[in-house]
C-alpha cells in the first residue's frame, strides 16, 4: 500500500482545498498519473500516483481542506490493469499500415491521424481553459500553424498544428483541459504534403503552405477578422516577429488609404451591427488578478503616503554615462536600476517594510527579492528580481530586461513569480501622475513610480523648472508604523536626489 500525500504548498501557504479527483476508488492507476488537483490562494497543484496499482481509498473528498503531509488516499500496489490499455490500442495502430500496403494507388486517401495534445502549462498548473479556435473542424492547416491558445491562471499557452492536414476539434472553446489531454487531431497524409496536391493542381496546394498567414493570438485574430484585414499586409512589431493587437489596430487606420472605396464602406457595417453590450468570460489570469487584489484589500490595513523627488541628478548622471554604459554592459541604463538600488538600501534601514505577517508572527526577511510589476496583453504580472542587493546597476538592468521580455512572451515560470519581499510598480510608463498602488500580498510595502513632469520649484529661494516625480508608498499599517513608512519614502527621495549616496552606500 502506498499513501498519497499532500505535497509542500509553497512559501507561506499552509493549507489547500481538494479541487477534483480524476479517478474513483477502485479505478486502476499508473505511477505518476495525475489523481487530484489541490487549490491554494496562489497556485493549483497536481498530486500524482506514487505507484502502479488500484486507487483503494479516497480519504479527502472534493472541497475538503488539507495541510501539507496529510494523507489524501491510498494506492494498493501491483495491479496489472493499467498496462492493458495500450495493448488494446495496438491493432488500431496496425490497421492504417495494412491499408497502404494493399493499395498503393490509393495512398493519397490513406491518412495518419496525429493527435493534438494539451502541452505542459508550467509547474503546478493543473488545468487551463480553451480559448477561441482559429480554425474550424474540417479546415486544412499547415504544420506549426497556430490553432488555439489555452489560458491558465498564470500564462497563456499557444498550441500549434503538429502536422499539415485536416483539423478535427475535440475540445470546444471554454472547455477545461489538463496537460496531456487530447484536444483535437489532424488527418495528415503518410506521404507528408504530397497527397494533398494529388487531388488538385500542385500550385494551389503549395499556396497555403508557403502563403500561410502569420500566427495570430485570439485577440489579434478578432481584430483582423472583424475588420477584414489581410494579416500578410500588417507590419509585425512583436518580440518574436509576431503581430500584436496594436499592429492590427494601426493597420485598421491605414486600411482606408490602401483601398479607398471598399474600406470606406467596410467600417460602417460592423459599427451599425455592434451590440450595445457584450459579455465576455474573464480569463483565468484576470480572475486570479481580481481575486488576489481583493484579498489584499480585505486582509491588510492598507495606507498610502506620498512624496516627490527631483530627478535632475539621476537624469544628468544617466545622460552623461548612458552611451558608455550600454557599450560596456550591453544594456541600456534606465531609471529602474536607480530606484531598485535606493529601495534595497531603504529596506536595510527600515526592515519592517521588508517583512510580512504570518498569523501572530512577523517574518523579517534578510534577503531582498524585488518584484517588478509588468503590464502585458494578458494582464499584470509581477516577476521577481532575486537578491537585488547583490547586483550592480548593470546586473539590475539586465535582470529586469530579461524578466520583462519573459513576461511579454508568456515564458515566465512559477518560480519567477513567487517569493518577492517588496514590489515596485511604474505607472509613469503609461503617463500616470499619481496613484495608490495595492499591496502584493503577503508583502508589506509597494512603491509606486509615476510620470516625470517639468514643474516650477523653489530652489534656494529661486523658482526653477525641475523634472519632478511623485512617489507613493502603500504599506500594511498592521506591521509598518506611519513614522517608518514616511522615513522609508524620504530615504528613497534622498538617495535619488543625490545618487552618489546610493552608489557609495552612504
N, C-alpha and C positions, 0 to 999 in steps of 0.2 A: 504494500500500500504506500502511496506517495501523497503527501499533503500538498494542496495548492495554497500558497501563502500570499498574503498581501505584500507587495514589494515596498521598498522605500519610496516615499511620495515626493521627494524634493525638499529643498531648503524651506524651513518654516511651515511645511504642510503636515498637519498632524492627523488628518482623517480624510476619508474618501467615501463616496457613495457608489454602491453597486449599480452600474448602468444597465447592462443587459447580458445575460448568459447566451452564448451562441449554441450551447448543447444542453440536452436534458439529461437527468440522471438515468443511467443505463445505456447511453449512447457510446459507441466506440470513439476513441480519440487517439491522435498521434502526438508524439513528443514535439513540443514547440508549436503546436496548433493553438490558435487564439481561442480561449474559452470564455473569457468575460472581460468587460470593459469597466474600469473604475474612473469616476469623475471627481476631480478636485477643483478648488477655486482657481487653479492655474492651468492645468492641462488634463487631458484624458490619457489613461494608461491602459495598455493591454496586458493581460495576465495569460500566460500560455501554459499548456500542459507540461508537467515535469517528466512525463514518461508516456510510452505507448501503453494502451490498455483501455479500460472502460471507466467512464465517469460514474463512480459508485455512489457518490453523495454530494449534494449541494448544501452547504451549511449557512451561507449568507445569500438570501434571496434578493431579487431586484429591488432597489430602493433602500436597502439597509445601509447603515453607516458602519464602516470598519476602520481599524487603525493598522499601521504597519506591523507586519508579523502575524496578523490574525489569520486563522485557517478558514479559507473560503470554501473548500471542498476537498474531496479525496478521489484519487485515481487508483483503481486496482490494476496492477501491472500484469503484463503477459498476454493480454487478449490479442488474437490474431485477426480480428475483424477488419481493422483499419487498412492493412496492406492489400486486402482483397479487391478493393475498389479499382485501383489502377489496372489490375489484371483483367477485370471485366471489360475495360475500355479498349484493351489491345486489339480485338477483332475490328473495332471501328477504325483504328489507325491503319489496319492492313487493307481494308476494303478499297480506299482510294488508290492504293498502289496496284491492286489487281486490275482495275479498270483500264488504266492507260496501257498496260502490257497487252491486254486483249484487243484493244482497238487503237492503234497508233494514229489513224487518221482523225480520230475524234479527240485528240489531245487538247484542242482548244476548249472543248466543252468540259473536260475533266479539270476540276479545280481543287485546290487545297484550302481548307478553312484555317485562317490564322486568328487566334483569339486576341482580343484587346483587353488587357488586364489593368486593374487599378494599380498604379505604382505605389511604392513605399512613400508615405507622405510625411516622413520625419519621425524622429524619435518620440515615442509616447503619444503619437497622433493615431487614434484608433479608427477614425471614420471621417468621411467627408461627404459633401453634398454635390451631386452632379449639377454642373452649370448648363448653359444652353449649347446644344449640339450645333456645330457649324454646318453639318451635312445631315441629310435625311437618309433613312433606310432605303437602299436601292441606288443611292448615288455612287458614282465612281470616284475614288480618291487616289491620290498619289502617295507613294511611300514618304514618310516623315511629314505629311501634311497635318497641320493642327486640326484636331477634331473636336475637342471639348476641354474645358477647364473644370477641375474638381476643387471645390472650395473647402478649406478646413478652418478651424478657429485661429490658425496662425498664418497660413500662407495659401496661395492658390497654386495648384499643380497642373501643368499642361500635359495633355495626353495626345500623342501624335499617332498617325497610322503606322503600324509595324510593317506593312507591305502595301503594294498597289493592288487595287481590286475593287470589289463591290461591297459596300458597307451594310451591315445589319446591326441595328441598335438593340441592346438588351436591357439597358438601364436608362430610364427616361430622365429628362431634366427634373431636378429637385429630389431625386431618389437618394437615399443614404447608402453609401457603399463603403466597403472595408478594403484594406490593402490585400492584393492578390485575387480580388473578386473579378470575374469576367463581366465586362460592361458592354461588350459587343464583339463582333467578328468581321473578318474581311475574307470574302471568297476570292482568293488570289490564284492565278494560273500557275501550275507547276513549272511552266516554261518561262516564268517571270512576266515581263511586259509584252512578250512576243505574241501570245494568243489573242490579245485584245485587238491588234490591228488585223488579224485574220478575218474578223467579221466585218471589217470596214477598211477603208483606204488607209495606208500607213501614215500619211501625213496628218490626218485628223487625229489619229491615235497618239502621235507623238506630241501634238499640241498641248493636251492637258498636262503632260508630264513636264515639259520644258517651260510652258507658259503659265505654270501654276501661280495663282495669286499669292502674295506674301502671307505668312502666318498671322492671323489676326486674333486678338483677345476678344472675348464676347462683347465687351463694351465698345471696342473699335468696330467689330463686325456689325453691331447695331447701328452705329452712325453711318457706316458705309452702305448698308442695305436700305435704311430708311431714306437716304438722300441720293440713292442711285449713283454712288461714286465708283470709280474704277480704282481698285487697290494698287494696280501697277503704276498708276499715274500719281500716286501720293508719295511725296518725299518723306522718307523714314528718318527720324532723328533719335530713336530709342537706343538704349545702351548696347543692345545686341543686334542693331540694324533693323529692329522691328518698328512697325508703325504704332505710334502712341495715339491716344484719344485726341490729344492736342493737334497732332498732324492731320487727323481726319477732319477735325473742326476747321483747321486752317484751309484744308482743301475745299471745304464747303464754300468758304468765302471766295476762293479762286475759281470755283466751277463755272459761275456765270460768265466769266471772261473767256473761258475756253469754248463754250458753246452758248452764245447769247440767246438764241431763240428757245431751244429746249430748256435751258437752265432757268430762264425767266419764268416759265410755266411750272416747272417741277416743284419749287418750294411751296407754291401756293396750295397745291392739293393736300400735301401732308399736314400743313398748318390748319387747313379747314377741317380735316378729319381728326385732328388730335383731340383726345378726350379731355375734359376739364380736370379730371383726376386720374391718377394711375397708381395702382397698388403693386409694389414690388417687394418680394421677400428679402429680408435682411440677410447679408452673407454671414457665415459663421464668424469671420473675423470681426465684422461690425457688431454682431451680438456680443462677442466677448469684450470688445472695447466698451460697449454700453454698460454691460454688467459690472465690469471692474471699476469703471469711473463712478458709477452709482454706489458701489460697495465702499469705495474710498471716501465718498462724501458722508455716507451713513456711519462709517466706523471712526474716522479721525475727527478731532476738534480742529478743523482747518481755519487758518487765519493767514492773511497776506500782508506783508509790509513792503513798502516801496522806497526806492531811492533813485538818483540819477547819476550817471557817470559821464565825465568829459572824456571823449575818445581821442582827443587831439594827439596825445603822446603815443598811444598804440598805433594810430593811423600813420603817424610820421615814421615810427620805427618800421612798420610794415612796408611803407612806401620806399624807405631807404634800402631795405635789405631783401625785398621780395624776389628780385631777379637772381641775386646771388644765392638766396635760399633755395629757390627752385632748381637752379643749376647744380647745386651741391647735393640736395636731398631727393630731387626728382618728384617733388610735391609742392603745391602752392602754399604759401604762408597765409593762413586765414585768421579770422578773429577767434575761432573756436579754441585754438590751442592756448591763447592768452587767457580766455575765460576758464578753461579747464584747469590750467595751472593755478589761477587765482582761487578757484573753488577748492582744489585739493589743499592749498595752504590754509585757507579759512577753515576747512573741516578739521585740520590738525589742531587748530586753536579752539574751535567750538565743537567738541566731539559729540555733543547731543544731537547735532544736525545729521551726523553720520550714523545714528543709532536707530533701533526700531523696538517696538513694544511686542512682547510675546507673552500673552496672559498677564501675569502680575510681575513679569521680569522685564528689564531693559537690557537689550543686547547691544553693546558698544562694539562697533566694527573697527578693527585695526588695519583694514585693507580699504582701498579707495577704488572701487569699481563704478565708474561713472556711466549712467545711462544717457544716451544721446537720442532725443526724440526725432524721428524721421517720418515725414509725411509721404505716403505712397498712394498710387491709384486705388489700392485696396483699403487704405485706412492708415491710422497712426500706429507705428511700432516703435519700440524703444530698445535697440540693441545696446549691449554693454561693452564699454572700453575697459578691459581688465587692467588692474594695477597701474592706474594712471599716474600715481605718484612716482613711479619708477621710469616714466617715459620722458624723453626730451620733447621740445616743441615739434621737431620733425616726426618723432615717433607718434605723438598725439595726432598730428595731421594725417599721417599715413593710416593710422588705425581708424580714424573717423571716416576717411575716404573709402576704405575697404568695407566698413560696416554699412555706409550709405549705399554703396553700389550693390552689396548683397541684399539690402532691404528693397531697393528698387527692382532688382532682378528676381525677387522672390526666393533667394538662396539662403536666407538666414536659417541657422539651426536653432533648436530649442535651447541649447546651452548658451548661445549668444543672446538670448532674450531673458535670461534668468540671472538672479543674484546681484543686481545692481544695489549700491548703497546710497546713491544720490543721483538726481536726474537734472539735465539741462535741456531746455526747450527754447528754440529760437523762432518766435513768431515774426521777428523782423524780416525774415526772408520773404514773407507774404505781405509786408507793409504794416504790420500791427504796431500801433503806437503805445498801447497799454493793455495789459490783460492780467487775470488772476489764475495762474495755472493750477490744475488739480493734482494732488499728490499721486505719485505712482506707488500705491501700497505694496508692501508694508513700510516703505521708506518714510522718513520724517521730514524731508525737505525737497523742494524742486525750485530751480532758478529759471525765471523767465527773462529771456533777452528780447529786445524789441528793435524797432526801426531807428536808425541813426538820422537825426534831424538837425539841420543847421538852425540854431536859435540864439537870440541875443542874451548874453550872460554878463553879470557884473564880475569883472576880474580885476582885483587890486584897485577898486574904485573907478574902473573904466568899463564901458559897455563894449563887449566884443562878441563877434559871431563865432560860436563854437559848435562842433559836432557832438550832440548830446544824445544819450540813450537812457530810456527809463529801464530800471531793473525791478523785478518783482520776485520776492521770495515767499512762496507759500510753505507753511510749516505746520506740523502737528503740535498743537498747543498742549497736548497731554504730556509731552516729553520735552519740548523746547519752550523756554520762557520767552517773553517778549524782549527782555534785555539781550538774551543770547541771539535771537533772530535778528534784531537790529544791529548788534555788534558784528554778526556774521556778514550782513549785507554791506555795512560800512567798510569792513575789512576788504571785501571784494572791490569796492569802489576805490579804496586807497591803492590797491595793488594794480588796478587797471590804469589809474591816472598817473601812476609812477611805475611803469612796467619793470624797471630795473630792480625794484624791490623783490618782485616775484622771481626774477631770473637769478638774483643773488640770495634768495631765500632769507630776506630780511623782514 
